[in-house]
Amino acid sequence: MKRSKPINSSTNSSITLHPPSVGSARQLGELQALMAGAIMRPLTARNRMQPRTAGGEPMARVVESFIKPNDRLTSFERLEIYNRQYWFRILDCFYDDYPGLRAVIGDRKFDRLAHAYLARHPSESFTLRNLGRRLEEFLRAEPKWTAPHQRLALDMVRLEWANIVAFDEATKPAIHVDDLLGRKPSKVRLGLQPYITLLEVRYPVDDLLIAAKKDDDRLRGEASNAVELHHRRAVRINVRRLKPRRFYIAAHRMNCAVYYKRLAREQFDVLHGLQRGATLEKACAVLLKHRRRDGTDMATQVQQWFQDWTSFSWFCQR
């Protein structure tokens, strides 16, 4: 749902009981904000519309000021349809976007987290892909939702957002190996495709997310009703067996599919330098601190990396 300015549950106290008049664009905006505030107000524990506004006014009286009843439904019941469908829809999307986080913290905790997050950060974009845009920020500010596994949960959330970016972010014209021939490394600046996210994490969240998605797809196929979110139970990750260590991952897209590619620390440093705007020369200079002692020809190794990366169409003009 797209709207002109953010409205969340904390702004519903501004709902007026006076019938709105619409004689200008400003008044139309006020009416739209009034209706959006009612529709986006969180549901009760029984998935019904709240009987009162955040300011304590009877919701039925508020709704009657801008929606007429019909011969089958009251004004309250008519708006409740939209209120419920809004929440069913965004919760369903949120569940679909974060199966890995559900597997980390469990369904009950995830359900409470989802309601709290979406009440704080309701949909503000024409596309539901942006629902989780501020989830990492939210969890860092309120670690209670992921305790005692906050670090693993944050790693998973970062990868799941990277998955969303990789799926539908733009593609720029790719730079190929031949385009670099004869150019001075001190002058070359390569951009990474907008859909690529480089991640440094402490847990193997790429493998964990792939496993969680397989379980989620299986459970979704068995569910008889997609709206009954509580029927789809995530398979919990056995956190006790996980020992933290550093992993480097590139989330990217090829042939309309999302992939997670593990990187060596040296590869990550080079790509990260290029992504931040360093020249090819400076980005590769970090390899001096990673000199191999196993006799590997570093120049040959770097050349192979760039051949692989360009074959993936990772590079573009800045």
N, C-alpha and C positions, 0 to 999 in steps of 0.2 A: 504494500500500500504506500503510495507516494503522497506526501503532504508538504505544505509550504514551510512549516517549521516544526521542530521536535515537540512532541506531546507525550508525556508518560503519565503513569498513575499518580504522580505527585502534583500534576497540574489540574487534576479533575476538580479540585476545590473551587476553581473559577467558573464551574458550570452555573449558569443562571437559570432561574425558574421563570423568567419572563419570556414569552414567545419572541423569537428573533425576527426582526424585519430585515428583508433583503432588498435594498435599493441601490447598492453600489458594490464594487468589487471587494471593498474592505469588509462590508457586512456579509458578503458571500463567504469570504475567508473565515470570518468569525463563526458562521454557521457550520462550515466544514470542520473547523477545529472543535466545535462543540460535539458534533456527531462522532468525529474520530476519537475524542477523549472518552466518550461512552463506549464505543466499540472496542477500544484498545485497553480498557480497564480489565485487570485480571479477573478471571472467573473465581467462583467459590470452590471449595473443596469438592463439591458435588458437580462441578462443571456447569454451573448455572450463572446467569448474570448477577452481579452484586445487587442486593436490594437497596443499597444506599451509595451515594457518591463518596469520594474521599473527604468531602466537607461535611458529610452527615445528612445531606438532603435525601429524601426518598427518591430513588432512581425512577420510579414509575411516574412521578410528577414531572421530573426533568424531561423524560422521554416524551411525555404528552405535549410538551411545549413545541416540539418540532416534528413529531411523527403522528399521523392519524391512525386510529384503530380501523379494522375492517370487520366484516360480519363473522369472521372466524377467530381472529387474534386481537388481543389488546395491543396498545402501542408498545408496552414493555415487551410482550412476547415477540412482536415483529422485530424489534431491535436486537433482542436476545439471539435470534437466529444468526445475525451478522456477528455479534460479539463472540458467540461460540465458534462459528466457522473461522473467524480470524485466528482465535487461539489454537483451534485444532490444526489449522494449516501451518502456522509458524512453529508450533511444537513438533509437528510431523517433520518439517524441513530440518529443524534443529537436531532431532534424533537422527535423521539420515546423514547429516553433515558430520556428526561426532560419534560414530560407533566406537572409535578407539578410546575416547575419554569415558564413555559409558562402561567399557570393559575394565578400565582402570579403577573407577570409583564405585561402580555398581549402579543398578537401575534406580533404586530408591533415592540415593544421594543425587544422582544425575537429574532425576525428576524435579527435586527441590531446587537444584542449581538452575535448571532451565527456566523454571517459572520466575525465580529471582532475577536472573540475568535479563530475560525478555521484558520483565516489568521495568527494569532500570534502563534498558537499551532497546526500546521497541523498534519495529521496522521503520526505517526512514528513507528507504530507497525504492526505486521502481523494480528492483530485482531482489529476490529473496536470497541470492547468493551472498549478500552482504550481512546477513543476520549475525554471523559470528565475528564480524570485523573487530569488535572490541572485547572479545571474550578473554584473550590473554591479559589485557589490561585489567579487566574485572577480577580475574582470578588472582592476579598479583596483589591487587588492593584488598581482596577478601579471601585469604588462604584457607579459611575454615571450610570452604566448599570442597577442597581437594585433600585436606589433611587426612592421614599422615603421609600422603604420597604426592605432595605438591610438585616436586621436581620432575617426577615422571609424568604427571598430568600436564605440566606446562610444556614439556618436550612434545607430548602427544598433540596438544592443542596447536602448537606451532606447525607441526607436520600436517595436521588436518586442514589448517588454513592454507598452507602451501599447496595442498592437494586441490583446494578450491581455486586458487590462483592459477595453478598449472592447467586446470581443466578449461578455463574460458578466458584467460587474459589474452591480449592481442599478440599477434605474430608480426615481426618486422622482417623486411627483406634480409635474407641470410648472407653472411660473408663466408666465402669458401677459401680453402688453402691457396688456390691460385691467385686470389685477390691480395695476398700478403707478399707474394714473391717480389723481391727487389726493393721492398720498402724498409726504411730504417726503423728498427725496434724502438728507438728513442722518440720517434714521431708517431708511432701507431697507437691509437686508443681504440680498443674494442669494447662494444657494449654487449651485455648479455640479454638474451630475449626477455621481454617483460614477464613471461610466464615461468621463468626459472627462479627458484628460491634456494639459496644455499643455507644449510642449517648445521650448526655445531651443537650436538646434544650429548646427554650422558647415558642414554639408554637406547637399545636397538628398536626404536619406535617404528621404523619402516617395516620390519618383520612383524612386529606386534599389530600394526594397523592392518596389514594384509590379512593376518589371521582373524582379526576382529571383523573385518568386512565379510570374509567368507561365512563366519558364523551369523552375522547380521542378515546376509542375503538368504541363508537357509531358513532362519526364523521368520523372515518377512514372507517367504514363500509359503510357510506353514500357517501364517496368520489368516484368519477368516475375515478380518475387518481392519483396514489400515488405520482407521480413526481410533480404534481401541489400542492406544499406545502401550498400555500396561501389559498387553498380551505378548509383546516382543521383548524377551528378556535377553540381555547381553550375557555372553559367557565371560566370567571374570578372568582377568589376567593374574597368574600366580606371581605376585610381586616379590615374594620372599626369595625366589630363585634368581632374581635379577641383581647383578652386581654392577654398580655404576662404573662406566669408563667412557672415554670420548669416542664419538662416532661423527663422521662428516658425511652429509647427505645432500645431493642435489635433487630436488623435486622438479620434474620437467615433463614435457609433452612430446610425443611422437606419434604420428598417424592417428591423431584424435584420441589417444590413450595416455593416461598419466603413468609415469614411471618414477621410481626412487633409485638413484644410482649412488652407491657407496663411493666415497672418495678417500684417497690418502690425504694425510695432513698437507703434504706439499701441493697436491692438486687443489685442495680447498684454498690454500693461501694465494696461489696464483689467480684463481678465478675470482676470489674475493677482492683482490687488488684491482683486477680489471673492472669488476662491477662498481667499485668505488671511484673509478676514473683514472687510475694509474696508467701510465704508458706501458706498452708491452715489455720494455726494458726494465722498468721499475717493478712491475708485477713479478717478473721472473727473477729479479735480484733477491727476493726472499729465499730462493732456493739455496743461496750460499750458506744459510744456517742449517740446511738439511742435507749437507753433503753426505753422500753414501760412503760407507766404508766396506761395502761388499763388492767393489769393483765395477758397479753399474756405470755405464756411460750416460751421464746425466743429459747431455745434449741430445742423444738418441732417444732417451726416455721422454724428454719434453716434446720433441718432434712428434713422437707417437701420440702423446696426449692431445696435441693440437689437431692432429689428423682425426682422432676419435671425436673430439668436440665439434670440429667443423662438419664431420659426417652426421652429427646429430642436429646440425643447423643451430647451434647454441649462440653463435656470434652474430652481431648486427652492428650497424652504425650507431654511434652514440647520438 
